[in-house]
Amino acid sequence: MKQEEIVQLSLGDLNDRLDESKEKMMKLLLNHKVAPLENPLQIRDLRKTIARLNTELSKRNTQA
């Protein structure tokens, strides 16, 4: 997910996306520990998306 898309989301959508991304990350990590993923770069991309979502949430909380 790109930063431009994240900025346009509402606060509720940000929280929902963050929860979904964290859940997906946990599943990917568990699957990767059991058997190597075909594309392990998915983990890195998802981790960066979670960081972008957290950054936008904290930025909005400090502005409020």
N, C-alpha and C positions, 0 to 999 in steps of 0.2 A: 504494500500500500504506500503510495507516494505522500509526501508531506502536504501537497496541495489538496489532496482528497481528505486528509485528516483535519485540516484547518476548517473545511466546510461542514464537518459533522457537528451535530448538536451535542450537548453535554451528556445526555442520556445515551446517544448512539456511541459516543466515545467509551463510556463505561461498558456498554454491551460488547463492543468490539474488543476491548481489552480483556474482558472475561473470556470471550470466545478464543482469543489468541492464546491466552495463558493455558486454557484447557487443551487446545490443539498442540501447544508446545510440550505439555506433559505427556500426551499420547505419543508424539514423535520421539521424545527422548526414551520413553519406555520401549517402544518398538525398535529403536536403534540399539538399545542395550541387549535385546533378545536376539535380533538379527540385523545386520548392517542394512541401512537404508540404501535404496538404489541411488538417491540423490541426497547426500548428507548436507548439501548447501541449503536445503530447505530450513534446517535448524537455524543457521546463521541469519537467513532472511527473516524468519519469524521473530528471532530475538531482536533484530533491529526494528521491526515493526512495533513490537511491544515497547521498546525504548522510545520510539517516536510518539506513540499514544500516551505514554506516561509523561513525556515532556510537554505535550500539548495540554494535558490535564493539569499539570502543576503550573503551567503558564497561565491558564485560565483561572486557577484558584488564587494566584497572587494578584491578578488584575481585579478580582471581585472584591 
